[in-house]
Structure formats: structure tokens, C-alpha cells
């Protein structure tokens, strides 16, 4: 019999759980019911349960501390966390510490509990029999990696002609790479568990850790003949994975999926299609992208972009910001029109930087998607065009005006009055000499101030927006995310952890 220990400070909940099902009929035995974490630790020492079902919020010792103590003692019991809707932060912490499953109390029924326990029982059996079982993690992972590469025989364990494949990409740069190795292992386990939880109703599910930041989620849809219904299921599962990963693990996930058709014997083709869908994120702000909707990618760098790269020395010699901006926009328009592969766009940017003598950009700069090219342009312009001392008197004075007044009501009309020019003419020469518009320069100044305040002060985000010259808080957050690539909160967190 599989031994189970219940842990909850509420007598009624303990009673409800103990009577929820006929435990022995299904192969389980209740070894006890503890009312807090301390009592649970003592009972764990005495009874050695295989599965521990625990609440989070309890007096004396809560569920989080209980899980921490158990894992420190190298106790391998499977742990199920009972949570309420307002416990999400605690559940996230529990999963990080090594909990195996979680379930909402208001959704707990005999059927859901028994299905959950069956999955855990399989895990226990697999672990106890060691490497002889196919489900041993590294053996399974190696097999499926070969399958996705097209170098392994088709599986005989439930993945048939209707299986689907999803590729999941996590935001490792800001979340997981900073973890210790043991924390990363627990994270991988927790993420895989979330995937299995989301797809619990599927007859077969595999979540394979491919490499840092990349997972393959395999789902079997062989029992569903309707293509429409398969796609609907994929949309449902993919969206849920994104939502749950953000809620419980605080990570951003992008999902690319295959068509859910003809997985065998073409697993490698499904894998490729899912990756191509995932790569669509370069041009799209969506977090879930579908193989049946993506456009074919351009396999060559467009001529307009090639021309821009080749003419960099000319732009540097002429110091013509207007021409630089025009040619850059032509290059970007060509990339978008031809839907050029992301890796080619990134290679083009590296080549262009080298010709301009710009130091190699960091990975986040290179991989932030098509919208990140606007920031790349600003860096490029600053490197190859003259600084304020080399601009005309009117433009230099306008730049100084913006630097001194950008936190207030700086306007083109007022700047024109300062330099005694018509606003339209000032706008024209400002764009021609600097390569960006008056409004873009003003925004750049305000965002620069916002970044400094986020890093160097503890001001609330709303206060930062006002002090930086933004009157609308929501607009500030939207513009900051669009331009910088991160929310103000995440930007502050990342800068302070470096």
C-alpha cells in the first residue's frame, strides 16, 4: 500500500480529506493527519509516508517551511500542496522548493485527487526501480531528444499519428540563469509539473527539457479525429502553460506549436515546425504562436538591408542623420515585408555594427525581437553621428533645451521660440542632423531619467513616471515596455541583481 500523510490545521478539512474516498480500496493507507508542519515532521520520521498532502497556511510551522525541511533532509516523499486562490505566491515558492503537485481546494474532488495520486504512484514506482524503467528521467530525455532529431525509432507508448508537439521558451536571462544548480533542477521539475498539470486530461504527455530555456511538450491527440478540435485543444493548453508559468514560477514563456498531425514517423518535422512557429515571436508580440498560421520566412538578407550595411562608411562621412534614418527604415521595412529569419536579421545587425566600429552587443540586445531594432538604431546613431558640439547652433541649443526641460512641459513650439525659428523648420533640421525626430529625442531624455530613478532610488513607479516628465502613468508603463523591452518593475529588478 502507498502510505499517505495529511497535513492541515483545519479539523474540518482533515476530516473531509480522510473521508473523500475509500483509500484502501484504491491501494492507499492513511498513516496520519497532522495539524501543523512540526507535527508532520515528527510523523514523517515515524511513518515514512510516500505521499504528503499539505496545506500552506498553518500555525507553528507552515507548509512552505515543512517542504523546505523535508527537502533539506533529502526526504523524497511526493508532496501535494493544497492552495486557495489567494495563495499563488506561496504555491510558487512551494514548487521552487520541490513540491510535486498542487491543487485548488475548491476544485478538489474524489476524481481529481485519485487521478493526481495515480500519477504520483507511477513516479514512486519508477523511482524505486531506478534506471531499469524507461521513465527514468535521463533515459527518457535522451530517447525523446533523438526522436525529435529524427534518429530514434518511433515510440510505442501512446504517441501515434495524431500527436502534437509544442516548443516552450522561457525567459532565462532574467529569472533562471541566476539560480544555483540545485535550484535550477527544482525549477525544471516544477515547470514540467505545471505542463503535466495543465494537460492532465490528455492520455499521454511528455515534457522534455531540451536545453537551457527550451522545453518540448509532446501531447497525444490520436483519439481526436477533428483537426479543428485538435487545434482548439492546443490553443487551450498552450495559453494555460503561459498563464500558469507566470503565476506560479514568475517566468515569461513563449510557445510555438506544430499542427498536431502526423507526428509519427515525422517527429523531427513537427519539431522543426514548432520551432519556426516559436521564432515568429521575433515579429510578433504574441506569447502563443501556431504552426498552421505562420508565414514562410525569408532565407536571405533583403537588398535594402545589404545596401544599408555597405553604405555605413558613407553615412559616417556625410554625418547626415536624416539619410541614415531613411535608409534604416527602408531596411527594416524590407525585413518585415520578406519576413526574414530572425537569425539573419541578427547577423545583419552584427555585420553593420562591425562596419561602424561598434562593440558587440549583448545577447538581450540581439534577441529582443523586431521591436528591439529601434533601440539598436538609437545606439547606432549615437556611435556614428556627431555629438551636440558638431551640430548647427540651433540644433545644439534645442538639444540643451530638451536635456534641461524634458521633465516638464517641453514642446517644439517653446523650443522654436528659444532658437528663434519656425517650429516646422526646426523640426526639419533637427531630424536631418540628429537622425531622430524632436519627439523621439524628448522621449529618449525622459526614459533616460526614468532609468536612473529606477536604479538609484526607491521611488514608486508612479512617482518615477511623474519625475521623468510623463503625465500619464499607464502611458509611461506602456511606452517604457515598448521601448526598453521590459516593464519598469523588471528593469529595476534586473539592474539591481547584476
C-alpha positions as a printed Julia matrix, in Angstrom:
498×3 Matrix{Float64}:
   0.0    0.0     0.0
   1.12   3.56   -0.73
   1.31   5.5     2.55
  -0.25   8.97    2.75
   0.07  11.69    5.4
  -2.46  14.56    5.59
  -1.37  17.96    6.97
  -3.87  20.78    7.65
  -4.62  22.94   10.68
  -8.36  22.9     9.96
 -10.08  19.91   11.6
 -12.94  20.03    9.09
 -10.52  19.92    6.16
  -8.63  16.97    7.67
 -11.95  15.19    8.18
 -13.08  15.99    4.63
  -9.84  14.66    3.15
  -9.85  11.49    5.22
 -13.41  10.72    4.08
 -13.07  11.91    0.49
 -12.53   8.4    -0.87
 -12.17   4.78    0.16
  -8.39   4.95    0.45
  -7.66   1.24    0.91
  -9.92   0.26   -1.96
  -7.64   2.24   -4.28
  -4.37   0.98   -2.81
  -3.59   3.71   -0.26
  -3.39   3.82    3.5
  -3.66   6.94    5.66
  -0.85   6.83    8.2
  -1.94  10.01    9.99
  -3.28  13.56    9.9
  -1.06  16.34   11.32
  -2.32  19.79   12.29
   0.89  21.73   11.52
   4.34  21.33    9.98
   6.12  20.4    13.21
   3.75  17.53   13.9
   4.05  16.48   10.27
   7.86  16.27   10.56
   7.57  14.02   13.6
   5.01  11.78   11.88
   7.15  11.65    8.75
  10.06  10.3    10.8
   7.8    7.68   12.36
   5.67   6.53    9.43
   7.8    7.31    6.35
   4.86   8.28    4.08
   5.22   8.01    0.31
   2.92  10.99   -0.32
   2.32  14.08    1.84
  -0.77  16.21    1.18
  -0.28  19.55    2.94
  -1.94  22.91    3.38
   0.23  26.04    3.04
  -1.04  28.44    5.72
  -0.74  26.82    9.17
   0.37  27.96   12.64
   3.6   26.81   14.35
   5.16  25.67   11.05
   3.56  26.4     7.69
   3.62  24.26    4.57
   6.49  26.18    2.95
   8.82  25.57    5.9
   7.69  21.94    6.06
   8.66  21.39    2.42
  11.98  23.16    2.94
  12.82  20.97    5.95
  11.82  17.77    4.17
  13.97  18.52    1.14
  16.91  19.56    3.34
  16.62  16.14    4.99
  16.67  14.62    1.48
  13.2   13.21    2.06
  11.93  12.07   -1.35
   8.24  11.77   -0.49
   5.94  13.21   -3.14
   4.36  16.43   -1.88
   0.93  17.73   -2.89
   0.15  21.35   -1.96
  -3.42  22.39   -1.18
  -3.97  26.03   -2.1
  -6.59  28.74   -2.26
  -6.93  31.4    -4.96
  -5.01  33.94   -2.87
  -2.09  31.55   -2.18
  -0.4   31.9    -5.57
   2.85  33.41   -4.24
   3.12  30.63   -1.65
   2.39  27.93   -4.22
   5.12  29.38   -6.42
   7.56  29.16   -3.52
   6.44  25.61   -2.74
   7.06  24.49   -6.32
  10.51  26.06   -6.26
  11.33  24.17   -3.06
  10.37  20.83   -4.57
   6.63  20.23   -4.25
   5.4   17.78   -6.88
   1.77  18.8    -7.34
  -0.68  21.49   -6.33
  -4.47  21.53   -6.32
  -7.02  24.22   -5.53
  -9.13  23.32   -2.51
 -12.35  24.48   -4.13
 -11.72  22.15   -7.1
 -10.75  19.11   -5.03
 -12.99  16.12   -5.73
 -12.53  12.39   -5.38
 -11.85  12.04   -9.12
  -9.25  14.81   -9.29
  -7.49  13.56   -6.17
  -7.36   9.94   -7.34
  -6.04  10.9   -10.77
  -3.37  13.02   -9.14
  -2.4   10.18   -6.8
  -2.21   7.67   -9.65
   0.34   9.92  -11.4
   2.38  10.2    -8.21
   2.2    6.47   -7.61
   3.71   5.87  -11.06
   6.5    8.27  -10.19
   7.17   6.44   -6.92
   7.28   3.04   -8.66
   9.56   4.39  -11.39
  11.94   5.92   -8.86
  12.09   2.79   -6.72
  13.01   0.63   -9.71
  15.77   3.01  -10.76
  17.35   3.1   -14.19
  15.69  -0.09  -15.41
  12.49   1.87  -16.12
  12.08   3.8   -19.35
  10.62   6.68  -17.3
  13.95   7.27  -15.57
  14.41  10.99  -16.37
  17.73  10.94  -18.24
  16.9    7.8   -20.23
  13.56   9.25  -21.28
  15.07  12.62  -22.12
  17.84  11.1   -24.26
  15.33   8.98  -26.16
  13.0   11.86  -26.98
  15.82  14.19  -27.97
  16.88  11.6   -30.54
  13.28  11.22  -31.65
  12.97  14.97  -32.25
  16.19  14.87  -34.27
  14.81  12.03  -36.39
  17.37   9.49  -35.17
  15.27   7.25  -32.89
  12.59   4.64  -33.63
   9.01   5.77  -33.22
   7.65   5.4   -29.68
   5.21   2.67  -28.77
   3.89   4.33  -25.6
   0.83   6.23  -26.75
   2.22   8.72  -29.27
   0.51   7.89  -32.51
  -0.17   9.65  -35.81
  -2.14  12.44  -34.17
   0.4   13.58  -31.6
   1.22  17.27  -31.33
   4.43  18.98  -30.39
   4.94  22.33  -28.65
   8.21  24.17  -28.07
   8.34  26.31  -24.94
  10.88  29.07  -24.48
  11.46  30.54  -21.03
  12.89  33.92  -20.13
  16.09  32.54  -18.63
  18.13  35.74  -18.81
  16.03  37.45  -16.14
  14.95  34.55  -14.0
  16.58  31.16  -14.06
  20.23  31.58  -15.09
  20.98  33.31  -11.78
  19.86  30.24   -9.81
  22.19  27.75   -8.17
  22.36  24.38   -9.92
  20.14  22.68   -7.33
  17.57  25.46   -7.65
  17.59  25.05  -11.42
  16.91  21.33  -11.07
  13.94  22.04   -8.82
  12.75  24.69  -11.25
  12.89  22.27  -14.18
  10.92  19.75  -12.16
   8.33  22.37  -11.18
   7.94  23.62  -14.73
   7.49  20.11  -16.09
   4.9   19.5   -13.37
   2.98  22.61  -14.43
   2.9   21.31  -18.0
   1.6   17.94  -16.86
  -0.96  19.6   -14.61
  -2.26  21.78  -17.43
  -2.5   18.8   -19.79
  -3.76  16.34  -17.2
  -6.75  15.24  -19.3
  -4.55  14.07  -22.19
  -3.91  10.35  -22.5
  -0.17  10.87  -22.98
   2.04  13.83  -22.1
   5.81  14.27  -22.18
   7.66  17.41  -21.09
  11.29  17.2   -22.23
  13.97  19.67  -21.1
  15.85  20.19  -24.37
  18.4   22.83  -23.37
  18.66  25.97  -21.26
  15.44  27.87  -21.78
  13.84  25.32  -24.09
  11.33  22.54  -23.47
   9.44  20.24  -25.8
   5.91  19.4   -24.71
   4.51  16.36  -26.54
   0.76  15.78  -26.49
  -1.13  12.82  -27.92
  -4.26  13.75  -29.9
  -4.67  10.42  -31.68
  -8.09   9.98  -30.06
  -9.39  13.2   -31.66
 -10.14  12.99  -35.38
 -11.29  16.59  -35.88
  -8.45  18.91  -36.91
 -10.44  21.85  -35.56
 -10.85  20.19  -32.16
  -7.15  19.33  -32.01
  -6.19  22.93  -32.69
  -8.67  24.16  -30.13
  -7.09  21.86  -27.52
  -3.59  23.05  -28.41
  -4.66  26.68  -28.04
  -6.21  25.89  -24.67
  -3.15  24.06  -23.32
  -0.56  26.49  -24.68
  -2.34  29.52  -23.22
  -2.69  27.76  -19.87
   1.03  26.94  -19.73
   1.91  30.6   -20.34
  -0.54  31.72  -17.67
   0.47  29.17  -15.02
   4.22  29.66  -15.54
   3.81  33.39  -14.95
   1.55  32.87  -11.95
   3.42  30.12  -10.11
   7.04  30.46  -11.27
   7.25  34.14  -12.28
   8.7   33.39  -15.73
   7.71  34.57  -19.19
   7.03  31.79  -21.67
   6.67  31.86  -25.43
   5.07  28.8   -27.04
   5.36  27.65  -30.62
   3.32  24.63  -31.73
   3.14  22.17  -34.59
  -0.03  21.19  -36.44
  -0.85  18.15  -34.27
  -0.84  15.95  -37.36
   1.31  13.01  -38.45
   3.71  13.07  -35.53
   4.95   9.62  -36.47
   7.06   8.94  -38.33
   7.81  12.67  -38.74
   8.61  13.83  -35.23
  11.58  15.85  -36.47
   9.34  17.73  -38.92
   6.88  18.53  -36.14
   9.79  19.77  -34.05
  11.0   21.98  -36.88
   7.54  23.41  -37.46
   7.1   24.18  -33.77
  10.47  25.93  -33.69
   9.57  28.0   -36.75
   6.33  29.0   -35.05
   8.27  29.92  -31.91
  10.68  32.02  -33.97
   7.72  34.05  -35.21
   7.94  35.8   -31.83
  10.65  37.96  -33.4
   7.94  39.74  -35.4
   5.02  39.27  -33.05
   4.13  40.34  -29.52
   2.05  37.18  -29.04
   3.12  34.6   -26.49
   1.49  31.64  -28.26
   2.19  31.05  -31.96
   0.75  28.29  -34.12
   2.45  26.33  -36.87
  -0.64  26.47  -39.1
  -0.67  30.29  -39.07
   2.95  31.29  -39.65
   4.21  32.88  -42.85
   7.2   31.38  -44.68
  10.41  33.09  -43.56
  12.76  34.84  -45.97
  16.04  32.95  -46.27
  18.18  35.87  -47.49
  19.01  39.37  -46.26
  16.98  41.86  -48.4
  18.85  44.12  -50.82
  17.77  47.29  -48.97
  19.38  45.97  -45.79
  22.51  44.88  -47.64
  22.77  48.37  -49.12
  22.48  49.99  -45.7
  25.29  47.83  -44.32
  27.56  48.51  -47.3
  26.98  52.29  -47.15
  27.77  52.72  -43.43
  31.11  54.45  -44.21
  29.24  56.97  -46.38
  26.78  57.79  -43.61
  29.67  58.3   -41.22
  31.44  60.59  -43.68
  28.39  62.69  -44.56
  27.13  62.86  -40.96
  23.61  63.02  -42.39
  21.16  61.85  -39.7
  18.15  62.23  -41.98
  19.59  59.97  -44.67
  20.7   57.46  -42.04
  17.18  57.28  -40.63
  15.59  56.94  -44.06
  17.87  54.08  -45.14
  17.46  52.3   -41.78
  13.67  52.41  -42.09
  13.9   51.08  -45.66
  15.99  48.15  -44.39
  13.51  47.37  -41.61
  10.56  47.63  -43.99
  12.25  45.1   -46.27
  12.9   42.71  -43.38
   9.27  42.9   -42.34
   7.91  42.55  -45.88
  10.03  39.46  -46.58
   9.62  38.09  -43.05
  13.34  37.44  -42.88
  14.54  34.79  -40.43
  15.43  36.25  -37.05
  18.97  34.84  -37.12
  19.63  36.63  -40.44
  18.38  39.94  -39.06
  20.64  39.5   -36.05
  23.6   38.59  -38.27
  22.94  41.69  -40.39
  22.97  43.86  -37.27
  26.29  42.34  -36.18
  27.82  42.96  -39.63
  26.57  46.54  -39.67
  27.94  47.18  -36.19
  31.34  45.83  -37.22
  31.5   48.17  -40.2
  30.67  51.1   -37.93
  33.22  50.01  -35.32
  30.53  49.48  -32.67
  31.35  46.99  -29.87
  29.48  43.68  -29.93
  26.02  43.96  -28.44
  24.89  41.83  -25.52
  22.6   38.83  -26.05
  19.44  40.6   -24.78
  20.08  43.46  -27.25
  20.34  40.97  -30.09
  17.44  38.71  -29.18
  14.71  41.11  -28.15
  12.69  40.83  -31.33
  11.94  43.18  -34.18
  10.86  45.96  -31.82
  14.38  45.91  -30.35
  15.76  47.2   -33.65
  14.51  50.68  -32.77
  16.79  50.67  -29.72
  19.56  49.25  -31.89
  19.13  52.24  -34.21
  19.48  54.72  -31.34
  22.75  53.05  -30.3
  23.94  53.02  -33.89
  23.1   56.71  -34.41
  24.86  57.77  -31.22
  28.01  55.92  -32.28
  28.4   57.16  -35.84
  26.8   60.62  -35.9
  28.33  63.77  -34.41
  27.68  64.81  -30.82
  25.93  68.11  -29.95
  29.09  70.23  -30.35
  29.16  69.27  -34.03
  25.55  70.18  -34.74
  24.37  73.54  -36.0
  23.84  76.23  -33.37
  20.04  75.91  -33.5
  20.06  72.11  -33.09
  22.68  72.19  -30.32
  20.62  74.75  -28.39
  17.48  72.66  -28.91
  19.24  69.59  -27.51
  20.35  71.56  -24.46
  16.79  72.83  -24.05
  15.46  69.25  -24.07
  18.12  68.0   -21.66
  17.26  70.78  -19.2
  13.46  70.78  -19.57
  12.4   67.25  -20.51
  10.93  66.53  -17.07
   8.46  69.38  -17.56
   6.22  70.58  -20.39
   8.89  70.73  -23.11
   7.35  71.45  -26.53
   8.53  72.01  -30.08
   6.84  75.43  -30.12
   8.69  76.58  -27.0
  11.99  75.2   -28.31
  11.47  77.05  -31.59
  10.89  80.27  -29.68
  14.14  79.71  -27.79
  16.17  79.45  -31.02
  14.07  82.0   -32.99
  12.98  79.6   -35.73
   9.7   78.43  -37.22
   8.62  75.15  -35.48
   8.26  73.3   -38.8
  11.73  74.35  -39.95
  13.31  73.47  -36.58
  11.65  70.06  -36.74
  13.08  69.53  -40.24
  16.69  70.45  -39.44
  16.59  68.62  -36.09
  15.58  65.36  -37.81
  18.07  65.88  -40.63
  21.04  66.46  -38.32
  20.28  64.04  -35.49
  18.55  61.24  -37.37
  15.57  61.22  -35.0
  12.58  63.48  -34.52
  12.16  66.11  -31.81
   9.57  63.89  -30.09
  11.84  60.83  -30.19
  14.7   62.78  -28.61
  12.38  64.12  -25.91
  11.18  60.58  -25.18
  14.78  59.34  -25.04
  15.65  62.0   -22.44
  12.63  61.13  -20.31
  13.31  57.41  -20.45
  16.95  58.04  -19.54
  15.84  59.91  -16.42
  13.32  57.18  -15.6
  16.04  54.51  -15.81
  18.3   56.48  -13.45
  15.49  56.9   -10.92
  14.53  53.22  -11.12
  18.09  52.11  -10.41
  19.23  54.76   -7.94
  16.1   55.5    -5.88
  13.33  53.6    -4.13
  10.64  55.86   -5.59
   7.4   54.14   -6.52
   6.93  53.53  -10.24
   4.16  56.13  -10.39
   6.49  58.71   -8.79
   9.23  57.85  -11.28
   6.85  58.46  -14.17
   5.95  61.95  -12.89
   9.55  62.93  -12.12
  10.6   61.81  -15.62
   8.08  64.06  -17.35
   5.26  61.6   -18.02
   1.82  62.84  -17.02
   0.02  59.56  -17.7
   1.23  56.61  -15.58
  -0.3   53.94  -17.81
   1.2   55.51  -20.9
   4.59  55.63  -19.17
   4.46  51.88  -18.43
   3.34  51.09  -21.97
   6.0   53.26  -23.63
   8.74  52.02  -21.29
   7.94  48.36  -22.07
   7.73  49.01  -25.81
  10.98  50.99  -25.98
  13.16  49.36  -23.33
  11.79  45.83  -23.72
  10.99  45.36  -20.01
   8.42  46.71  -17.58
   9.76  49.39  -15.19
   9.47  46.88  -12.32
  11.5   44.21  -14.13
  14.09  46.75  -15.32
  14.7   47.86  -11.73
  14.91  44.26  -10.5
  17.37  43.21  -13.22
  19.68  46.19  -12.75
  19.83  45.69   -9.01
  20.65  42.0    -9.24
  23.62  42.48  -11.57
